[in-house]
Structure formats: structure tokens, C-alpha cells
Amino acid sequence: MIKDIYRDLDKIQLDGIIIPTAWQENGTPIAWGLSAVDEVIYQIDMENEAGRELKKLLKKKIKITGQLTKKGQHQKEIKVHSFTILEDPLPEFR
């Protein structure tokens, strides 16, 4: 059996938009990510209060500071330490 290996990387700051990344069958989001300016989607770790707060900010442009971890070879996840709302929702998302 292959286990997922989490590797701690440097603290980072990322800008992007909060988006849903997984849904229940009825369409309700159950996971969230940051679609970052580097065209990578970073899953948001919901284990702490700062991460959980971000799901209320869907479609808003955010600057996140946190700890980056990597699950397996392809999925990046960020444990949010703090965040700042950069602006109102983008016009195409209103």
C-alpha cells in the first residue's frame, strides 16, 4: 500500500481567487482552493480557523500567507496562517 507523503515546504504568500474544488451530489461545495496567479490551484487546509474562514469568501481575490505542503506528487495544499481580502469580487463573478 502506498501512503501519501506530506512534505513541508517554505512559508509562502499567494494571491488568487477562492474557488470550490469538490462538491456533493446536490452541488454544495465541500472543499475549497485558491486559484493562484501562477495558474496552480492550491487546496485549502480546513483544519484551522483561518482556513475555514476562507470558504465564506468564495470568488473573492485574497492574499494568503501560510505553510505549503505537498500531498503525493501533484496536489499542493496550504495551511493558512493569515489572509487579506484584496478587492471586491471580480465583475464576471457577480
VENZIJO-V793818 format. One record per backbone hydrogen bond with DSSP energy under -0.5 kcal/mol. CO is the residue of the C=O (numbers start at 1). NH is the residue of the N-H. If there is no record, write none. Layout:
# VENZIJO-V793818
CO&NH ; CO&NH
This chain:
# VENZIJO-V793818
4&6 ; 5&7 ; 5&72 ; 6&8 ; 7&70 ; 10&68 ; 12&66 ; 14&64 ; 15&37 ; 16&62 ; 17&35 ; 18&59 ; 19&33 ; 22&30 ; 22&31 ; 24&27 ; 28&24 ; 31&21 ; 31&22 ; 32&44 ; 33&19 ; 33&35 ; 34&36 ; 34&42 ; 35&17 ; 36&39 ; 40&36 ; 40&42 ; 41&43 ; 42&34 ; 43&45 ; 43&78 ; 45&48 ; 48&52 ; 49&53 ; 50&54 ; 51&54 ; 51&55 ; 52&55 ; 53&56 ; 54&57 ; 55&58 ; 57&60 ; 59&90 ; 60&18 ; 61&86 ; 61&87 ; 62&16 ; 62&64 ; 63&84 ; 64&14 ; 65&81 ; 65&82 ; 66&12 ; 66&68 ; 67&79 ; 68&9 ; 69&77 ; 70&7 ; 70&72 ; 71&75 ; 74&76 ; 75&71 ; 76&43 ; 77&69 ; 78&45 ; 78&80 ; 79&67 ; 82&65 ; 84&63 ; 87&61 ; 90&93 ; 91&94
